[in-house]
Amino acid sequence: MRRMICLVGLMLAQTLMTGRAGLLSPPESPVGRDSSPAASSSSPARQSDSAAARGQSSTSLPFDLIDNRIFIDVRLNNRGPYRFIFDTGAVAVVRPEVARELGLSIEGVTRGEGGVGEKTVERGSTRIASIEVGDVRLANQEFGVISFADDKAVFGSHKFDGIIGFPIFQRFVVEIDYQRQRLTFTPPAGFAYRGKGTIVPVELDGHLPQVAGEVDGLRGTFVIDTGARSSLILFGPFVEANDLREKYHATFEGVTGWGIGGPVRSQLARVSSLKLGAVEARDVVARLSLQKSGALTDKRKAGLVGYDVLKQFTLTVDYSRRQLIFEKNNAYGQRDAYDRSGMWFGQAGDYFEIIDVMAGGPAAEAGLRAGDRIIAIDGQRAAALDLPATRLKLRSERAQTRVRLSVEAKGARREVVLVLRDLV
């Protein structure tokens, strides 16, 4: 196995890759670079290992948005469906539990540096004979095998079996319609664009799509990552080289995401302009990475662009022509927002456990601490609440909204009033 520089979220995910055809990427959307021929070729793959069923010119399927990631149903070896994140920042990966359920042999198990997080992770590889994504069929694909043991800090009770990206993006032109929550797959030979969107040239760094862009006039290379849960992550070396912590007076700091290898720590900032080719998004929340190792320390890239920017467009990914097509939708221009609680929490059984509290933020001012257990929110038991939906509520409720929490710590229960406010 080769050590890869990766990137989710975020984020969906980032990692370590084999030198063969299909490997990995995680929740925060860790990204990686694969020097193998399979990952470096951006031309459509041989038709012998992929097809749209029944000779269709294109095929589509719905998707769910969970914690700002695209979730789809995937059948493996005629079993399933399994729940997968569909991620431009990934190749292909399954949980060890899924590999064992399918009776697959796991090879080359090693342990090393993870994805966006700083912890080491264990991973291996396997080969899956049949993959079905709606009417799309792939055959004989290599998958990474890696544990997502930390996923309750990201997705809570939502089932999550794997991630897939490059094997499909390499073979099909893919339209991602965020407003209708629908994916459309078209063989490159049958695709002709006649819309009014903006075409942006894209290059592949291994399996990673990257474009030339600017943040407030500072030029750089940006990964387009449908697995990243927020708008923009700026990599540590780019941040330091341009003194961005001082430029944006970044003060709030804490856990802002989670991926393979654990938590992602960042400072918060708001940039006036993000340009990707001729496409521009304004008033964008940026996370300034504080990671000391992992994907977000890549000196060759400025950062990665995720859901909160991409959702403003219908995005068409066409590797065969080296292009991305951005068509504005009704979400274009909506002011970007970030979590207004100032804390990161995961789900553990019938409660939410606070993992991190931002100093000086609303949670800290309410007396909340890492390790506290949230038993109820506004009178609703945490056991009955959805973790991603709860995070969304704490982000989308207006500033100055008062949220009542029932909190337990060291066996004692107390009532807390959390007053939401903008941190950036």
N, C-alpha and C positions, 0 to 999 in steps of 0.2 A: 504493500500500500504506500501511496505517496502522501506526504503532508500537504494539505491544501489550505489556502487562505480563503476563508469563507465569510459569509455574511449571514427565519423569522419567521408567520405575524408569519416567520419576523421570524418569522417571524417569525412563520411561519414562519427559512433557516433557516458553506458554513462549516466547513469541516475538513474531513479527511476523505480522500477519494481513492478508488482503485485506479489502475491504469487501464481499465476496461470499460465497457459501455454502460452503465447506469448507476450512479450512486448519489450521494446524499446531500441533505440540507434540512434544517430544523425549524422549530416554531418561530423564533424571532426572525427568521429566515436568514440563517447563516448562509454565507455563500462560499463557494470554493472554486478553485481553478483546476481543471483536469487537462493534462497535456496529451491524453490519449487521442488517437484518430477519431474515435467515436464521439468524443466530446468536443473536439476542435473543429469538426466539419459542420458548417452551417447549411449545407445543401440538404435537400430532402433525402431521407434514408431510403434504402432499397424497398420497393413495394412488396418484396417477398416477406418482409417482417412486419408490415403494417397495412391496414386497409380500412376504409369506411364501408360498413356492411351493406350488402345488397347493391353495390355499385353506385351509391348515392354521390351526387356532386358535392354535397355538404350535409352535415348533420349537426344537431344542436341538442343541448340538455340543460336543465336548470341547475343552479347551484345555491347553496346556503352561505350566508355571511355570518361567521362566528368569530368574535374578537377581531373583526376586520380582515379575516382570511377567507379565501374561497374554499369551501368544503364540497366535495363531490363523492358520489358512490362509485366504487371500482370493484370489479369482479376479478379474482385471481384464480387461475386454474379451475375455472367453472364453479368457484365457491364465493360466497359473500352475499350481499355487497359489504365491502369494507369502506370505512370512512377515511378519505384522503384529503390532504391539503393540495390544491393545485397551485404551483409556485414557479414563477420564472427564475427564482434564485436557487432551484433545486434540480437534481437529476432524478433519482428514484430511491426510496428507502422504505423499509417496513420494520415494524416492531419485532423483536425476537419471539414474542408470543404468537404473532401471526405466522411467522416462518415455521414454528413448531407445529402449529395447528394444521398447516398445509403439508407437513412432513418433509420440509426442505432441509437440505444439508447446508450448514453455515460454515464457511471456510475463512481462513486467514484472520482469526480473531486476534485483535491487538488492542492496546490501550494507549491513548495519547491525548494531546491537546484537543479541546473540543471546538465548538463553532464560535458564536459571538460571546459565549461565556468564557470564564478563565479556568474552569475545572477540566480535568481529564475525563474522557469518556471511553467506554468499550464499544468496539464495533467490529463487524465482519462483513461478509458478502455472501450472496446466494444468487441462484438463477431461477426465474419464473417463466414457465412455458407459455402461459396465456394470460394476457391482460385485456380487460374490456372496460372501456369508459364510454358509456352509452353505446352508440353504434360503431365506435372506433375500436379496432382490434390491433393489438401489438403481440408479437410472438418472440419468445426466447430472449428476454431482457434480463440483464444483471441488475440486482438491487443491493443497496447497502442494507445491513441489518444493525439497528442501533436502538438502544433503550430511550424512551421518552419518559423516564421515571419522574421528571419534574413537571409533567404537563398539568397537574392539578393547580400549579401556580399560574397557569396560563388559561386553561380551558375548563377547569373545574370538573363537572360531571360529564362533559361532552366526550363521547367516544372518539378516539383518534388513533388510526391504525397505521398511517404512513403518509408519505409525501411523494408527489410525482410532478415532473415538469418537463425537463429537456427531451426525454424520449418522444413526447407528443409535440412540443414546440418545434423540434427538429424536422418532423414529418408533415406537419399541417400548418396552414395559416389559421391562427386562432383569434376570433373576435371575442372580447370580454365586454359584455354589456352590463355595467354595474347597476344601472337603474332597473332593468328588467330581470337582473340576476340570471343571466343566461350566457352560455358558452356556445360558440359555433365553430366547427372544424371543417376546413376546406382543403383538399389537396392542392398544392401550389399551382399545378398546371391548370386547374379549373378556377383559379381566383383572378378576378379583375375588379379593381377598385374604381368606383365612379362617384364616390361621395365628395363632400366638401371639407373633409378633415385636413389636418396638417401632417405632412409626412416628415418624419425625423429619421435621419440615418442612424443605424445601430450596428455596432460591432460586437463580436462574441469574444470574451476572454474565457476560453474553455467553454463552459455551458452558460456563462453569465452574460446577459444582454447589457451593454453599456453605451451611453451616449455622451457626447460633448455638451457641457452646459455651464451655467454660471449661477453663483449665489451672490446677490448684491454686487455684481460686476467682477467677482473672483472666479476665474475659469477653473474647470476641473472636469474629471470623468465621473459619471454617476451611473450606478447600477440601477436598473429598473426591476423592482422586486415586489411582485404581487403577494409575497408572503410576509412582508413587513407591515406591522400593525398601525403605524402612524405615518406622518407625512414625509419626514426627512431626518436621516441620521447622518451627521457629519463625522467623518473618521478623525481619530485623535491627531495623526500627523498633519492633516489639512487644517484642523483647528489651531494647532500650535504654530504652524508655519505662518498663519495669517492673523495671529493674536485675536481670535474670535471671542474668547472668553471676556477679554477686556472690551472689545469692540461692541459686544451686545450686553455688557454688564450682567453676565450670567451669574445669578446668585443661588437660585434653587437647584439643589442637587439630590439625587437619590436613584433608586431602582426605577427605571422607566420601561423596562421590557425584560423578556426572559427567552432564552434559547438553549440549544444544545451547549452544555458546559455551564449553565446556570444563569444568574442574573446579569443584566446589563445596566451599568451605572452611567448616568449622563447628567449634564446641566441643561437647563431649558433656555431657549432663546426664541425670538421671533424675527424672521428675515423678511425684508420688504419684497424681494423678487427672487424667484427661482426660475431659470430658463433652461429648457431642454430643447436644444436646437432652436426652432422658431416658435416653440410653445412656451407660454409663460403662466406661472401661477404666482399670485401675490398674497402677501400677509400670511406667510407659512410658518408654523411652529417647527422649530428644529431642535433635535437632541444633539448636544455636543458631547461626543463619547469621552468617557473617562477610563475605558478599558485599557489594561496594561498588556494584554496579550489577546490572541484570537483574531477573528476576521476584521474587527473594527480598527485594527492597527495597521492595515494595509497602506503603505506609503504611496502606492500608485493611483489610488482612487480618492476622490473628494468625499464621497458618501453614497448613500443609497436612497432611492425615492420609493415610498410605499403608498399604502391604501388611501390616505387622506388627500393626497394629490391625485392619484390615479382615478379615484371614484368620480372626479369631476369630468371624466371623459368616457366615451366608448373607445376602448383601446384594441387595436388590431396588431397582432404580433406576427410578422412575416420575415422569418429568418432567410428564406430562399431569395428574397430581394433585398436583404439587409435593410429593412425598414420597419419602423413603428408608425402607426397612424392614430392620431389623437383627434377625436371628434367631440367637441364640447357638448355636455348635456345640461340638464336643468340645475345640477349642483355646481356648475362652474361659477367661481367667484364668491361662493359662500365663505364667510370668515372662518378660518381654521380655529379649532378649540383644542384644549388639552384638559386632562383630568383636573378637577377643581377641589379634590379632597386632600391632595398632598400625601398620599400613602399608596403602597402596593400591597395587595393581599391575595392570598390563594384560598382554595377551598379544601377543607379537610373534614370529611364526614358531614356532620350537621352544623358546622360553623365555618366562618371565614377567619383565617388566621392572618394577622397583620405581619408582613415580612419586613417592611421598611417604612420609615416615616421621614419625610423631608423636614429638615430643621427650618423653623420659621413659617411652615405652612399650616393650613387649617387643621389637619389632624394633630400636629404637634401642639398647636394652641389649645386644642380641646383636651389635651392630656393623654392622647393615645400613644402607645409604645409598641415597638416590635415585640411579638410574642402574645399580645392581647388577642383574645378571641371575640369576634363579633357574633353574638347569638341571634340578634334580630335587628332589622332596619325598618324604622317607621312602623313598628308593630308587627312586621312580617318576619316569621322565623327564617333564619339563614338557610336552614335545611330545605326550604321550599323555593329558594331563590336561585336564579341562574347567574353564575359568576360573570361571564362576559356582559350580560344585560345589566347587571348591577354596576359594573365599571362604566358602562355607557351612560347610565342614569347619573352617576356622580360627575360625569364629564358634561352632559348636556343640560342638566338642570341649571337654572340661572344663578349667577353670583348672588350671594346673600341668602340663598335658600338654606333653611335650617333642616338638618337631617338628624332624626333621633336614633341613637344606637344603644342597644343593650350589649354591654361588654363584660367579659369575664376574664379575670387575671388572678392567678394564684388562689383559685377557689372562691374568690369574692366577686360578686356581680355589682355593676354600677351602671347608671344611665348617663349617657354623654350626648351633648348637642354639638353636632359638627356644622359649622357655618361655611358653606362653599364660597370660594372666591377664585378669581383668575390668578394664576401664578406666572403667566407670561402674556 
